Amino acid sequence: MRCSGIVKKHSGHTRPQRPVISLDQPGRLRVCHVICLLAISHSTFYAGLKQLKYPAPDGFDGRLPFWKTTTIRAFLEGSVK
């Protein structure tokens, strides 16, 4: 699954669209999907990963991290820190 297309340009940065996949179904989310769901910038997301504010990736496809939909759903519901 690739990241969604670009919605609009804002201040020189692009904003990804929400993922098409439902969080109720099994699947993998990329960085662009997670930052869209959390409504934060990529720099805020990576800083939060270093501070353990956001869940660590569930795995890597080569060098690209991914998160399972169950992990992100649990984080958004507040049951995982």
N, C-alpha and C positions, 0 to 999 in steps of 0.2 A: 504494500500500500504506500503510495507516495503522498507527500504533503499536498494539500489542496492548493488551488490557484490563488493568485493575489487579488484581494478585494480592491484596495486603493492605496495610493502612496500618501504618506503623512510624514512630513518633516524628514524626507529622505529615507524613511524606513517603511518596509512593507508589513502589512498585517495579514496573517494567514486566516483562512476561513475555518469555521468549526469543523471538526472531523465528521465525515458522513457516517462512520460506524457508531452504533449505539453502545453506551457503556454497559448495557445489560447483556450484551452478547460477547462471547470471547473474541479477542483480537489484540492487535498490537498498536500502540500509539507512538508516534515519533515526537521529537522535541517540539516541532511546530504545532502539533495537535495539543500537547500538554500546555504550552504557554497560552494558547488560545482559550482552552478550558479554564485556566487560572486567571486569565485576563491580565497578564504581566508581560514585561519585555523579556527578551532572551537574556540580557545582561543581569536582570533581577533574578531570573530563573537559575542561571549558572552560579550566581553568588549565593542563592538559597541552597543549592545543592551542596556547595562547599561547607555551608553552615549547618547542614543536615536538617534544613527547614522543610525540604521536599523529599519525597521518597527516592531512593537510589534506583537506577535502571534495573529492570528485571533481567536484562541480557543485552547482548550486542550482536548485530549482524555485521560482521567485519569490524569496522570502527564505529558504526552508527548505533547509538543506544536506543532501546525501546522499552516501553512500559506496557504491562498487560492492562487491559481495561479494568480488570478486577482490582488491581493495585490503585489505579487512579480513582475509581469509584469509591473505594474504602477511604482514601485520603480526603476526597471531597465530602464524604459523609462524616468525617472527623474521627474515624476509628483507627487511623494509622497516622503516626507523626513522622 
